[in-house]
C-alpha cells in the first residue's frame, strides 16, 4: 500500500507539466503551482528537471513587483531567452517610492525627522526667518535693527544721517 495514494509519480508529474504547457503556454512555475495545486518548490523542481532533459526552454522573462525576473517556459528545445539586466539602485528606489508602502514610510520618516532635535532647530530657524521677513515688509525692521535692515537690502547706511 502506498503511503501517499494521491501523489503523482515523477513520470505522471512530468506528463502533467508538458500537457499544461501545451494547453496554456508560456507559463511560469508560479502559475503552474497554482494550476496543479502543488508547492512552489515542487513546481520549480519539475521545471528544472524538464529543462535539464531539454523538453522545455525559457521563452521570456517578466519582472514581478519587487523587480526579480520570473522565467516563462514553453515546450521544445530552443535557445533560452536572455535574462534581463538587473535594475539599478536608482530604478529600485524610484519604484519603491512610488509604491504605497514607500510613500507611507517616507511620510513616517519625515514626521520622525521633524520631531527630532535637528528638525526642531530647522523649524525654529524657519519661523525666525518668516518673522524677520514680516518685520522687513512692515517697516518695523528699520526701527528695531537698522544694520540687519541694511543686510536685507531694505535701507542704505549712507541715507541715514
C-alpha positions in Angstrom: 0.0 0.0 0.0 1.3 3.4 -1.0 2.0 6.0 1.7 0.5 8.8 -0.4 -2.1 7.5 -2.8 -3.0 10.8 -4.4 0.6 11.8 -5.1 1.8 11.7 -8.7 4.9 9.8 -9.6 7.7 11.7 -11.3 6.6 10.5 -14.8 3.0 11.5 -14.2 4.1 14.9 -12.9 6.3 15.4 -16.0 3.4 14.4 -18.3 1.1 16.8 -16.4 3.6 19.6 -16.8 4.1 19.1 -20.5 0.3 18.8 -21.0 -0.3 22.0 -19.1 2.4 23.8 -21.1 0.9 22.6 -24.4 -2.5 24.0 -23.3 -1.5 27.2 -21.5 1.8 28.1 -22.9 4.0 30.0 -22.0 3.8 29.5 -18.2 5.9 30.3 -15.1 6.4 27.9 -12.3 4.2 30.1 -10.1 1.3 29.8 -12.4 1.8 26.0 -12.8 1.9 25.7 -9.0 -1.5 27.4 -8.7 -2.9 25.4 -11.6 -1.8 22.0 -10.3 -2.1 22.6 -6.6 1.5 21.7 -5.7 4.0 23.8 -3.7 6.2 26.4 -5.4 9.4 24.4 -4.7 7.9 21.2 -6.3 6.7 23.2 -9.3 10.1 24.8 -9.7 11.9 21.4 -9.4 9.7 20.0 -12.1 10.6 22.8 -14.5 14.3 22.5 -13.7 14.2 18.8 -14.4 12.2 19.2 -17.6 14.7 21.9 -18.7 17.7 19.7 -17.9 16.0 16.9 -20.0 15.7 19.5 -22.8 11.9 19.2 -23.1 11.3 22.9 -22.4 13.0 26.2 -22.7 12.8 29.7 -21.3 10.5 31.7 -23.6 10.8 35.1 -21.9 11.1 36.8 -18.6 8.6 39.1 -16.8 9.6 41.2 -13.8 7.4 40.8 -10.6 6.6 43.7 -8.3 10.0 43.7 -6.4 11.8 43.6 -9.8 13.0 40.0 -10.0 12.7 38.4 -13.4 10.4 35.4 -13.5 11.1 32.9 -16.3 8.2 31.8 -18.5 8.7 28.3 -20.1 7.5 26.9 -23.4 7.6 23.4 -24.9 10.5 22.5 -27.2 14.3 22.8 -27.1 15.3 26.2 -28.3 17.9 28.7 -27.1 16.7 30.3 -23.9 15.7 33.9 -23.8 18.3 36.3 -22.5 17.9 37.2 -18.8 17.2 40.9 -18.4 19.8 43.2 -16.8 19.3 43.8 -13.1 17.6 47.0 -12.0 19.9 49.8 -11.0 19.7 51.3 -7.5 18.1 54.4 -8.9 15.3 52.3 -10.6 14.7 50.3 -7.5 14.4 53.4 -5.3 12.1 55.1 -7.7 9.8 52.0 -7.9 9.8 51.8 -4.1 9.0 55.5 -3.6 6.0 55.2 -6.0 4.6 52.2 -4.1 2.1 52.6 -1.3 4.4 51.2 1.3 7.2 53.6 0.2 5.0 56.7 0.3 3.8 55.7 3.8 7.3 55.1 5.1 8.5 58.4 3.6 5.8 60.3 5.5 6.6 58.5 8.7 10.3 59.2 8.3 9.7 62.9 7.5 7.5 63.2 10.6 10.0 61.4 12.8 12.8 63.8 11.5 10.7 66.9 12.1 10.2 65.8 15.7 13.9 65.2 16.2 16.3 67.8 17.6 17.6 68.8 14.1 14.1 69.1 12.8 13.0 71.3 15.7 16.1 73.5 15.1 15.2 73.9 11.4 11.6 74.7 12.2 12.7 77.3 14.7 15.1 78.9 12.3 12.5 79.0 9.5 10.0 80.6 11.9 12.6 83.2 12.8 13.2 83.9 9.1 9.5 84.3 8.4 9.2 86.6 11.4 12.1 88.7 10.1 10.6 88.9 6.6 7.3 90.1 8.1 9.1 92.8 10.1 11.0 93.8 7.0 7.9 94.1 4.9 6.0 96.1 7.5 8.9 98.6 8.1 9.5 97.6 11.7 12.9 96.1 11.0 14.5 99.6 10.3 13.2 100.7 13.7 14.4 97.6 15.6 17.7 96.9 13.9 18.9 99.2 11.2 22.1 97.1 10.5 20.0 94.0 9.8 17.7 96.1 7.5 20.8 97.1 5.5 21.9 93.5 5.2 18.4 92.6 3.9 18.8 95.4 1.4 16.0 97.5 2.9 17.8 100.7 3.5 21.2 102.2 2.7 23.5 103.1 5.6 24.5 106.4 3.9 20.9 107.5 3.7 20.7 107.8 7.5 22.3 110.9 8.7 
